[in-house]
Amino acid sequence: MVLAQVPSGVPHIRYQVSWEKLSDDYVLPDEPVENTSQPLLAAALRESLELIGFLTPERLVASNLGICATVNGKTIVKAPDWLYVPKVLPLDTHWTRRSYTPRVEGDVLAVVMEFLSETDGGEYSSRPFYPYGKLWFYERILQVPLYIIFEPESGTLEMRQLVEGLYQVQQPDENGRYWIASMNLYLGIWHGTKAERTGYWLRWWDAQGKLLLWGTERLDQERQRVERLESYLREQGIDPDMIP
């Protein structure tokens, strides 16, 4: 167990935070997914990372995973829509991760994302009292360096960076993207169709500004390469079907 005194920023309130791994029989809150877009957005972010080999065993990328802390003696569990932890302790091969407690099971979260809906019910607020708003929990309790908010319907993206204990809104670069140093990647907005959903998506770009492709895009790219090669061969009088 790790203890910490966290100043709240609210007069007469001070938090004692401890980091304790949840027991195996702890009943996690069942937070319903608010709309069908949220799982698709999270899966799309993960897919392109997986294809470039970013998802090593020591890294944790997850969605709707309970993140735990004990604040003034009460267990608090919040489930971000997407999160990244640079280094975690390995799990026993027979177990799956039901929750994650920073400092006990690995690093503090480097990035959390929330995909807003029209009926968020104030859960992303800065409420400083139990059960605490998500913004307050990420900023004051977990102290996550980057907090990203994405509104899929309008394609609005905001990144907040922890500066001297408080979040400050960051400005995107000239391409409308945000540099995430802990991942060595840019994050930005892309509009198009995937998985029968047409709209705004979050996408990754590498340090050179190259878009990280999804699996279907890689297949399309390879198909186009083959078609160009076959066209070139026919122009040279060679039937590509006759090549062994």
C-alpha positions as CSV (number, residue, x, y, z in Angstrom):
1,M,0.0,0.0,0.0
2,V,1.3,3.5,-0.9
3,L,0.0,6.5,0.9
4,A,0.0,10.1,-0.4
5,Q,-1.4,13.4,0.8
6,V,-3.0,15.3,-2.0
7,P,-4.0,19.0,-1.7
8,S,-7.5,19.3,-3.1
9,G,-7.6,23.0,-4.1
10,V,-10.8,23.3,-2.2
11,P,-10.6,25.0,1.2
12,H,-10.8,22.7,4.3
13,I,-10.6,19.6,2.1
14,R,-7.5,17.4,1.9
15,Y,-7.3,13.9,0.5
16,Q,-5.4,10.9,1.8
17,V,-4.9,8.6,-1.1
18,S,-3.7,5.0,-0.8
19,W,-3.0,2.7,-3.7
20,E,-4.3,-0.8,-3.0
21,K,-4.9,-3.6,-5.5
22,L,-8.5,-4.7,-5.4
23,S,-9.3,-8.1,-4.0
24,D,-10.3,-10.8,-6.5
25,D,-13.9,-10.9,-5.2
26,Y,-14.4,-7.1,-5.3
27,V,-17.6,-6.3,-7.3
28,L,-16.7,-3.8,-10.0
29,P,-19.4,-1.3,-11.0
30,D,-21.1,-2.2,-14.2
31,E,-20.9,1.0,-16.3
32,P,-23.1,0.7,-19.5
33,V,-21.7,1.8,-22.8
34,E,-23.7,4.9,-23.7
35,N,-23.6,4.5,-27.5
36,T,-22.4,2.2,-30.2
37,S,-19.6,4.5,-31.4
38,Q,-17.5,4.4,-28.2
39,P,-16.4,0.7,-28.5
40,L,-15.7,1.3,-32.3
41,L,-13.5,4.3,-31.6
42,A,-11.5,2.5,-28.9
43,A,-11.0,-0.6,-31.0
44,A,-9.9,1.5,-34.0
45,L,-7.2,3.3,-31.8
46,R,-5.9,-0.1,-30.6
47,E,-5.9,-1.8,-34.0
48,S,-3.4,0.6,-35.7
49,L,-1.1,0.4,-32.6
50,E,-1.2,-3.4,-32.7
51,L,-0.3,-3.5,-36.4
52,I,2.9,-1.5,-35.8
53,G,3.9,-3.7,-32.9
54,F,3.3,-1.0,-30.3
55,L,1.4,-3.3,-27.9
56,T,4.3,-5.0,-26.1
57,P,3.6,-7.1,-22.9
58,E,4.9,-4.4,-20.6
59,R,2.5,-1.8,-22.0
60,L,-1.2,-1.5,-21.2
61,V,-3.8,-0.2,-23.7
62,A,-7.4,-0.7,-22.6
63,S,-10.9,0.7,-22.7
64,N,-13.4,0.7,-19.9
65,L,-11.0,-0.8,-17.5
66,G,-11.6,0.1,-13.9
67,I,-8.8,2.4,-12.5
68,C,-8.6,2.3,-8.7
69,A,-7.6,4.5,-5.8
70,T,-8.6,4.6,-2.2
71,V,-9.5,8.2,-1.2
72,N,-10.1,9.1,2.4
73,G,-10.8,5.4,3.1
74,K,-13.3,4.9,0.2
75,T,-12.5,2.8,-2.9
76,I,-12.9,4.8,-6.1
77,V,-13.1,3.1,-9.5
78,K,-13.4,5.1,-12.7
79,A,-13.3,3.5,-16.2
80,P,-11.9,5.7,-19.0
81,D,-13.1,5.1,-22.5
82,W,-9.4,4.6,-23.5
83,L,-6.1,4.6,-21.6
84,Y,-2.4,4.0,-22.0
85,V,0.1,2.9,-19.3
86,P,3.8,2.8,-20.4
87,K,4.9,0.0,-18.1
88,V,2.9,-2.5,-16.0
89,L,3.9,-5.5,-13.9
90,P,3.2,-8.8,-15.7
91,L,0.1,-10.8,-14.8
92,D,0.1,-14.5,-14.0
93,T,-0.6,-16.3,-17.3
94,H,-3.9,-17.7,-15.8
95,W,-5.4,-14.3,-15.0
96,T,-6.9,-11.5,-16.9
97,R,-6.8,-7.9,-15.7
98,R,-10.1,-6.9,-14.1
99,S,-8.8,-3.5,-12.9
100,Y,-5.6,-1.5,-12.5
101,T,-4.2,0.3,-9.5
102,P,-1.4,2.7,-10.4
103,R,1.9,2.6,-8.4
104,V,1.0,-0.9,-7.2
105,E,0.6,-2.7,-10.5
106,G,2.8,-0.4,-12.6
107,D,3.2,3.2,-13.8
108,V,0.7,6.0,-13.4
109,L,-1.5,6.3,-16.5
110,A,0.2,8.4,-19.2
111,V,-3.0,9.1,-21.2
112,V,-6.7,8.9,-20.6
113,M,-9.4,9.6,-23.1
114,E,-13.1,10.1,-22.9
115,F,-15.5,10.0,-25.8
116,L,-18.3,12.3,-24.9
117,S,-22.0,11.7,-25.6
118,E,-24.9,14.0,-25.5
119,T,-26.0,12.5,-22.2
120,D,-22.8,12.3,-20.2
121,G,-24.7,13.2,-16.9
122,G,-21.9,15.3,-15.6
123,E,-19.5,12.3,-15.0
124,Y,-16.6,14.2,-16.7
125,S,-17.0,17.1,-14.3
126,S,-14.6,18.5,-11.7
127,R,-16.8,17.6,-8.8
128,P,-14.3,17.5,-5.8
129,F,-16.5,15.4,-3.5
130,Y,-17.2,11.7,-3.4
131,P,-17.8,10.0,-5.8
132,Y,-15.7,12.7,-7.7
133,G,-16.0,13.8,-11.3
134,K,-13.7,12.1,-13.8
135,L,-11.8,15.3,-14.5
136,W,-11.1,15.8,-10.8
137,F,-10.1,12.2,-10.3
138,Y,-7.7,12.2,-13.3
139,E,-6.2,15.6,-12.4
140,R,-6.0,15.7,-8.6
141,I,-6.0,12.0,-7.5
142,L,-4.4,10.0,-10.3
143,Q,-2.4,13.0,-11.7
144,V,-2.5,11.7,-15.3
145,P,-0.2,13.8,-17.5
146,L,-2.6,13.9,-20.5
147,Y,-6.4,14.0,-20.4
148,I,-8.0,13.9,-23.9
149,I,-11.7,14.6,-24.6
150,F,-13.2,13.7,-28.0
151,E,-16.7,14.6,-29.1
152,P,-17.4,12.2,-32.0
153,E,-20.5,13.9,-33.4
154,S,-18.8,17.3,-34.0
155,G,-15.3,16.0,-34.4
156,T,-14.1,18.2,-31.5
157,L,-10.8,17.2,-29.9
158,E,-9.3,18.7,-26.7
159,M,-6.1,17.7,-25.0
160,R,-5.2,18.9,-21.4
161,Q,-1.8,18.5,-20.0
162,L,-0.9,18.5,-16.3
163,V,1.2,21.5,-15.5
164,E,2.2,22.1,-11.8
165,G,-0.7,19.8,-10.7
166,L,-3.4,21.4,-12.8
167,Y,-4.7,20.7,-16.3
168,Q,-4.0,23.3,-19.0
169,V,-5.6,23.1,-22.5
170,Q,-3.1,22.5,-25.2
171,Q,-3.1,23.8,-28.8
172,P,-2.7,21.5,-31.8
173,D,0.0,21.9,-34.4
174,E,-0.5,23.3,-37.9
175,N,-2.1,20.0,-39.0
176,G,-4.6,20.0,-36.1
177,R,-2.8,17.2,-34.3
178,Y,-1.4,16.7,-30.8
179,W,2.0,15.3,-30.1
180,I,2.0,12.6,-27.4
181,A,5.6,12.3,-26.3
182,S,5.1,9.2,-24.1
183,M,3.9,7.3,-27.2
184,N,6.1,9.0,-29.8
185,L,2.9,9.6,-31.9
186,Y,0.6,12.3,-33.0
187,L,-3.2,12.1,-32.3
188,G,-5.7,13.8,-34.6
189,I,-9.1,13.7,-36.3
190,W,-10.0,11.8,-39.5
191,H,-13.3,11.7,-41.3
192,G,-14.4,8.6,-43.1
193,T,-16.0,5.2,-42.9
194,K,-14.9,2.1,-40.9
195,A,-17.0,-0.8,-39.6
196,E,-20.2,0.7,-41.2
197,R,-19.7,3.9,-39.3
198,T,-19.2,7.1,-41.2
199,G,-18.1,10.1,-39.2
200,Y,-15.1,11.5,-37.2
201,W,-12.5,9.1,-35.9
202,L,-9.3,9.5,-33.8
203,R,-6.2,8.4,-35.7
204,W,-2.5,8.1,-35.0
205,W,0.3,9.5,-37.1
206,D,4.0,8.7,-36.5
207,A,6.8,11.2,-35.8
208,Q,7.2,11.8,-39.6
209,G,3.6,12.6,-40.1
210,K,2.6,9.2,-41.7
211,L,-0.8,7.9,-40.9
212,L,-1.0,4.6,-39.1
213,L,-3.2,2.4,-41.2
214,W,-6.0,0.0,-40.2
215,G,-5.9,-3.6,-41.4
216,T,-8.5,-3.0,-44.2
217,E,-6.5,0.0,-45.4
218,R,-3.3,-2.1,-45.5
219,L,-5.1,-4.7,-47.6
220,D,-6.4,-2.0,-50.0
221,Q,-2.9,-0.6,-50.3
222,E,-1.5,-4.0,-51.1
223,R,-4.3,-4.7,-53.6
224,Q,-3.6,-1.4,-55.4
225,R,0.1,-2.1,-55.5
226,V,-0.6,-5.5,-57.1
227,E,-3.0,-3.9,-59.6
228,R,-0.4,-1.3,-60.6
229,L,2.3,-4.0,-61.1
230,E,-0.1,-6.1,-63.2
231,S,-1.0,-3.0,-65.3
232,Y,2.7,-2.3,-65.9
233,L,3.4,-5.9,-66.9
234,R,0.6,-5.8,-69.5
235,E,2.0,-2.5,-70.9
236,Q,5.3,-4.4,-71.4
237,G,3.4,-7.2,-73.2
238,I,3.6,-9.6,-70.3
239,D,0.6,-11.5,-69.1
240,P,0.9,-11.4,-65.3
241,D,-1.3,-14.6,-65.1
242,M,1.4,-16.5,-66.9
243,I,4.1,-15.6,-64.4
244,P,4.7,-18.6,-62.0
